[in-house]
Amino acid sequence: MTQFTDEDRERIRKELIEAGHKLFAQFGFDRTRVSDITEEVGIGTSTFYQFFDSKEELYLVVLVSERDQLFEHLEAAVDEMETPQAEAEMILRTTLEQVRSNPLIRRLFVEGEIRRIDEQLNGTNYHDATGTSDGNDTATTSGSDSDSKPDTGVEAKFRVLPQPEAWVARDDVRIDDPDIVRGLLRSLLFVTQARDTPVVLNETYDEVEEVLIDTVVTGLFADESISSGD
């Protein structure tokens, strides 16, 4: 087994994640081989397993990183909104744009890839996660064999936006369950699957998406006016 300095390990791990991000986004999980990733980084295939137990573990790291970046962007943008209506509109617009343009985000939120990979790794439900010895919660280790696995340093727990909790506490919100609100927002993302299909004519898709955003936001809040600060 090749021995690396801590600095080399940090660099190679970062390069593996970057290569995985590039190849998974371009080709998807199934069409990307471990040898493709290691060739991109310039290391042997066997060396890959000093950093990740499997291709699935690397894919989970990439997906969770992509998810967390989106959530951080949304949370920063929400701070600039002046009303709950504007928050909801911004969240929908931003997430829809990301689902359309970013294949990894689409696989996250529309195709449920984190759930699939997590269950494939552990044979457990998505909400199950165990703690590593350093306190990081992760769904890529389980039970007594956790010490023998590389620490991926990724938290795969289900993550949700906190805003619906505040929205439903208001008198002008028509739904009193934040999970229903989140489900409503997530469901709207599936409209992107209709683009470039016979379901929605290409020339009308943008208008359909606009109407859906307006309908959901104005239907959620009793105050029918919405503003994103534009």
C-alpha positions in Angstrom: 0.0 0.0 0.0 1.4 3.4 -1.0 2.0 5.7 2.0 1.1 9.4 1.6 1.9 12.4 3.7 -1.1 14.2 5.2 -0.6 16.9 2.7 -0.6 14.4 -0.2 -3.7 12.7 1.2 -5.6 16.0 1.4 -4.6 16.9 -2.1 -5.5 13.6 -3.7 -8.8 13.4 -1.9 -9.7 16.8 -3.2 -8.7 15.9 -6.7 -10.7 12.7 -6.6 -13.8 14.7 -5.5 -13.2 17.2 -8.2 -12.7 14.5 -10.9 -15.8 12.7 -9.6 -17.9 15.9 -9.7 -16.8 16.5 -13.3 -17.4 12.9 -14.5 -20.6 12.2 -12.6 -22.1 15.4 -13.9 -21.1 14.6 -17.5 -21.8 10.9 -17.7 -23.8 10.0 -14.6 -23.0 7.4 -11.9 -23.5 4.2 -13.9 -21.3 5.3 -16.9 -18.5 6.6 -14.7 -15.9 4.0 -13.7 -13.4 4.2 -10.9 -10.7 3.9 -13.5 -12.0 7.0 -15.3 -11.7 8.9 -12.0 -8.3 7.7 -11.1 -7.0 8.3 -14.7 -8.2 11.9 -14.4 -6.3 12.3 -11.1 -3.2 10.3 -12.3 -3.2 7.6 -9.6 -3.7 3.8 -9.8 -7.1 2.3 -9.4 -6.1 0.5 -6.2 -5.0 3.8 -4.6 -8.6 5.0 -4.9 -9.6 2.6 -2.2 -7.3 4.2 0.3 -9.6 7.2 0.2 -13.1 5.8 -0.5 -14.5 2.3 0.0 -16.4 2.5 -3.3 -17.5 4.6 -6.2 -20.8 5.0 -4.3 -19.1 6.6 -1.4 -17.4 9.2 -3.6 -20.7 9.8 -5.4 -22.4 10.5 -2.1 -19.6 13.0 -1.1 -20.1 14.8 -4.4 -23.9 14.9 -4.1 -23.9 16.1 -0.5 -21.4 18.8 -1.3 -23.5 19.9 -4.2 -26.6 19.9 -2.1 -25.0 21.9 0.8 -23.7 24.5 -1.6 -27.2 25.1 -3.0 -28.6 25.3 0.5 -26.0 27.8 1.6 -26.7 29.9 -1.5 -30.5 29.8 -0.8 -30.1 30.7 2.9 -27.9 33.6 2.0 -30.3 34.8 -0.6 -33.3 34.4 1.8 -31.6 36.9 4.2 -32.0 39.6 1.5 -35.8 39.0 1.0 -38.2 41.3 2.8 -41.3 39.1 2.9 -42.1 35.4 3.2 -43.7 35.6 -0.3 -40.5 36.9 -1.7 -38.6 34.1 0.1 -40.8 31.4 -1.3 -40.6 32.9 -4.8 -36.8 33.1 -4.7 -36.4 29.6 -3.4 -38.6 28.2 -6.2 -36.9 30.2 -8.9 -33.4 29.4 -7.8 -34.0 25.7 -7.3 -35.9 25.3 -10.6 -33.0 27.0 -12.4 -30.5 24.8 -10.7 -32.5 21.6 -11.5 -32.7 22.7 -15.2 -29.0 23.6 -15.5 -27.1 21.4 -13.1 -27.4 17.6 -13.7 -26.2 16.8 -10.2 -28.9 19.0 -8.6 -31.5 17.3 -10.9 -30.4 13.9 -9.7 -30.5 15.0 -6.1 -34.0 16.5 -6.0 -35.8 14.9 -8.9 -34.3 11.5 -9.2 -33.6 11.0 -5.4 -30.0 9.9 -5.9 -28.8 10.5 -2.3 -31.6 8.2 -1.0 -30.7 5.5 -3.6 -27.0 5.6 -2.9 -27.3 5.8 0.8 -29.7 2.8 0.9 -27.4 0.9 -1.5 -24.4 1.5 0.8 -26.1 0.6 4.1 -29.2 -1.4 3.3 -31.1 1.0 5.6 -33.7 3.7 5.3 -32.5 7.1 4.2 -33.1 8.7 7.6 -30.8 6.2 9.3 -27.3 7.6 10.0 -24.6 6.7 12.5 -21.9 8.8 14.1 -18.2 8.4 13.3 -15.6 8.5 16.1 -14.8 12.2 15.4 -18.5 13.2 15.8 -19.3 13.6 12.2 -22.7 12.1 11.4 -22.5 10.1 8.2 -24.6 7.6 6.3 -21.6 6.0 4.7 -20.5 4.0 7.7 -22.5 1.6 9.9 -22.1 -0.5 12.9 -19.0 -2.3 14.1 -17.1 -2.0 10.8 -17.0 1.8 10.8 -13.4 1.9 12.1 -12.2 -0.1 9.0 -13.6 2.4 6.5 -12.2 5.6 5.3 -13.8 8.7 6.8 -15.5 10.4 3.9 -16.2 13.5 6.0 -19.7 13.8 4.6 -23.0 14.2 6.3 -25.8 12.6 4.3 -28.7 13.2 6.6 -31.9 14.5 5.1 -31.7 18.3 5.0 -34.6 20.8 4.7 -35.0 24.5 4.4 -36.1 26.0 7.8 -38.2 28.8 6.3 -41.5 26.9 6.1 -41.5 26.6 9.9 -41.7 30.4 10.2 -44.2 30.7 7.3 -46.8 28.4 8.8 -46.6 30.3 12.1 -48.1 33.3 10.4 -51.8 34.1 10.2 -51.7 34.7 6.4 -50.4 31.2 5.4 -53.1 28.8 4.3 -51.2 25.6 5.2 -50.3 24.8 8.8 -47.9 21.9 8.3 -44.3 22.9 7.2 -43.7 19.4 5.8 -46.7 19.9 3.4 -45.2 23.2 2.4 -41.8 21.6 1.7 -43.5 18.8 -0.2 -45.4 21.4 -2.3 -42.2 23.2 -3.2 -40.3 20.0 -4.0 -43.2 18.7 -6.1 -43.0 21.8 -8.4 -39.5 20.8 -9.3 -40.8 17.9 -11.3 -42.3 20.2 -13.9 -38.7 20.5 -15.3 -39.1 16.9 -16.5 -41.8 18.1 -18.9 -39.4 20.3 -20.8 -38.5 19.0 -24.3 -41.3 16.4 -24.1 -44.8 16.2 -25.6 -46.2 17.0 -22.2 -45.5 20.7 -22.5 -44.8 22.4 -25.8 -41.2 23.8 -25.9 -42.4 27.3 -26.8 -44.8 27.4 -23.8 -42.6 25.8 -21.1 -41.2 29.1 -19.7 -44.7 30.6 -19.4 -46.0 27.4 -17.7 -43.2 27.5 -15.2 -43.9 31.2 -14.4 -47.6 30.6 -13.9 -46.9 27.6 -11.6 -44.6 29.7 -9.5 -47.1 32.5 -9.2 -50.0 30.1 -8.5 -48.1 28.2 -5.8 -46.9 31.4 -4.0 -50.1 33.3 -4.2 -52.0 30.2 -3.2 -49.8 29.6 -0.2 -50.2 33.1 1.3 -53.5 34.9 1.9 -51.9 38.1 0.6 -52.0 37.6 -3.1 -49.2 40.1 -3.8 -45.7 38.7 -4.2 -42.4 40.5 -4.7 -38.9 39.2 -5.1 -37.4 42.7 -4.8 -36.9 43.0 -8.5 
